[in-house]
Amino acid sequence: MTTTTGSRSGSALGTNGAEGGTRGTTTIADTVVSTIAGIAVRETEGIHSIGGGASRALGAVKDKVSRSSDPGRGVKVEVGEKQTAIDVDVVVEYGARIMDTAKDLRDHVTDAVETMTGLEVVEINIRVLDVHVPGSEEDEDREGASSSSRVQ
């Protein structure tokens, strides 16, 4: 979690470095950064999903129980006073150029996090865990078990 004090917080939040003395503190929680980053990752073309198989399965159960989704799931962040580092595990779409998709993801996440929080993104580590192939077993499971069940 990061806390910024005085004029530095104004500068970080876009007041162009106005020197006005200490007027309070602004604290940005790790979950705020992970949520912003998670949304930006999901908006990146070529990304199918975030997190590993176990993380996605556990998240799906949690989403059903709580009736809400966690946009920061699958994203780990470390937040300092002025900087943040982000780790994300992704599954890419089949046919996506992985290196181009990773560059787009880094650009999109960096822009979103830096614009919204004023923190400098020092690194984004991306682990590509899998390639999603349309029509795979995972897709069939989502469509419903009754569509092509082997047993009745």
C-alpha positions as CSV (number, residue, x, y, z in Angstrom):
1,M,0.0,0.0,0.0
2,T,1.3,3.5,-0.7
3,T,0.8,6.7,1.2
4,T,1.7,10.0,-0.4
5,T,1.9,13.1,1.8
6,G,1.8,16.9,1.1
7,S,2.4,18.5,-2.3
8,R,3.7,15.2,-3.6
9,S,0.2,13.7,-3.4
10,G,-1.2,16.6,-5.4
11,S,1.5,16.2,-8.0
12,A,0.8,12.4,-8.2
13,L,-2.9,13.1,-8.7
14,G,-2.4,15.7,-11.4
15,T,-2.2,19.2,-9.8
16,N,1.0,19.8,-11.7
17,G,3.3,20.1,-8.7
18,A,1.5,23.0,-7.0
19,E,3.3,23.8,-3.7
20,G,0.5,24.1,-1.2
21,G,2.0,22.5,1.9
22,T,0.6,19.4,3.6
23,R,-3.1,19.1,3.2
24,G,-3.5,15.5,4.1
25,T,-2.5,12.1,2.8
26,T,-3.6,10.0,-0.1
27,T,-3.3,6.2,0.4
28,I,-3.6,3.8,-2.6
29,A,-4.2,0.2,-1.6
30,D,-2.7,-2.7,-3.4
31,T,-6.1,-3.9,-4.4
32,V,-6.8,-0.6,-6.2
33,V,-3.7,-1.1,-8.4
34,S,-4.5,-4.8,-9.0
35,T,-8.1,-4.0,-9.9
36,I,-7.0,-1.3,-12.4
37,A,-4.4,-3.6,-13.9
38,G,-6.8,-6.5,-14.1
39,I,-9.4,-4.5,-16.0
40,A,-6.7,-3.2,-18.4
41,V,-5.4,-6.8,-19.0
42,R,-8.9,-8.0,-19.8
43,E,-9.4,-5.2,-22.3
44,T,-6.2,-6.1,-24.2
45,E,-6.9,-7.8,-27.5
46,G,-5.5,-11.4,-27.7
47,I,-6.0,-12.1,-24.0
48,H,-8.5,-14.9,-23.3
49,S,-8.3,-15.0,-19.5
50,I,-6.2,-14.2,-16.5
51,G,-4.7,-16.6,-14.0
52,G,-3.9,-20.3,-14.0
53,G,-6.4,-23.1,-14.2
54,A,-6.7,-23.4,-10.4
55,S,-7.0,-19.7,-9.9
56,R,-9.7,-19.4,-12.6
57,A,-11.6,-22.4,-11.1
58,L,-11.4,-21.1,-7.6
59,G,-12.4,-17.6,-8.8
60,A,-15.4,-19.0,-10.6
61,V,-16.7,-20.7,-7.4
62,K,-16.0,-17.5,-5.4
63,D,-17.9,-15.4,-8.1
64,K,-20.9,-17.7,-7.9
65,V,-21.0,-17.6,-4.1
66,S,-20.5,-13.9,-3.7
67,R,-22.4,-13.0,-6.9
68,S,-19.7,-10.6,-8.0
69,S,-16.4,-10.9,-9.8
70,D,-13.0,-9.8,-8.7
71,P,-11.3,-7.8,-11.5
72,G,-8.0,-8.0,-9.7
73,R,-7.9,-11.8,-9.6
74,G,-4.8,-13.3,-11.3
75,V,-2.9,-10.0,-10.8
76,K,-0.2,-9.6,-8.1
77,V,1.2,-6.1,-7.3
78,E,3.8,-4.6,-5.1
79,V,3.1,-1.0,-4.4
80,G,5.6,1.5,-3.0
81,E,5.5,5.2,-2.3
82,K,6.0,6.3,-5.9
83,Q,6.3,3.1,-7.9
84,T,4.5,-0.2,-8.5
85,A,5.5,-3.6,-10.0
86,I,2.9,-5.9,-11.5
87,D,2.8,-9.7,-12.2
88,V,0.1,-11.3,-14.3
89,D,-0.6,-14.8,-15.5
90,V,-2.5,-15.0,-18.8
91,V,-4.0,-17.3,-21.3
92,V,-3.8,-16.0,-24.9
93,E,-6.1,-16.6,-27.8
94,Y,-4.9,-19.0,-30.4
95,G,-3.5,-17.0,-33.4
96,A,-2.5,-14.0,-31.3
97,R,1.1,-13.0,-31.7
98,I,2.3,-13.5,-28.2
99,M,5.1,-10.9,-28.1
100,D,2.9,-8.3,-29.7
101,T,0.1,-9.1,-27.3
102,A,2.5,-8.8,-24.3
103,K,3.7,-5.4,-25.6
104,D,0.1,-4.2,-26.0
105,L,-0.7,-5.5,-22.5
106,R,2.2,-3.7,-20.9
107,D,1.3,-0.5,-22.7
108,H,-2.3,-0.7,-21.8
109,V,-1.7,-1.6,-18.1
110,T,1.0,1.0,-17.7
111,D,-1.2,3.8,-19.2
112,A,-4.2,2.8,-17.0
113,V,-2.3,2.5,-13.7
114,E,-0.1,5.6,-14.2
115,T,-3.0,7.7,-15.3
116,M,-5.4,6.7,-12.5
117,T,-2.9,6.5,-9.6
118,G,0.1,8.6,-10.5
119,L,2.4,5.8,-9.6
120,E,5.2,4.9,-11.9
121,V,4.9,1.3,-13.2
122,V,8.5,0.0,-13.1
123,E,7.8,-3.5,-14.4
124,I,5.1,-5.8,-15.6
125,N,6.0,-9.5,-15.6
126,I,3.8,-11.6,-17.8
127,R,3.6,-15.4,-17.7
128,V,1.8,-16.9,-20.6
129,L,0.4,-20.1,-19.2
130,D,-1.6,-21.5,-22.1
131,V,-3.2,-20.9,-25.5
132,H,-6.9,-21.0,-25.7
133,V,-8.2,-22.9,-28.7
134,P,-11.8,-22.2,-29.7
135,G,-13.9,-25.3,-29.4
136,S,-11.7,-26.8,-26.7
137,E,-13.1,-28.8,-23.8
138,E,-13.2,-25.7,-21.6
139,D,-15.6,-24.0,-24.0
140,E,-17.8,-27.1,-24.2
141,D,-18.0,-27.1,-20.4
142,R,-19.1,-23.5,-20.4
143,E,-21.9,-24.2,-23.0
144,G,-23.4,-26.7,-20.6
145,A,-22.9,-30.4,-19.9
146,S,-26.1,-31.4,-21.6
147,S,-24.9,-30.4,-25.1
148,S,-22.7,-33.4,-25.8
149,S,-22.7,-35.6,-22.7
150,R,-21.3,-39.1,-23.1
151,V,-23.6,-40.6,-20.5
152,Q,-27.2,-40.0,-19.4
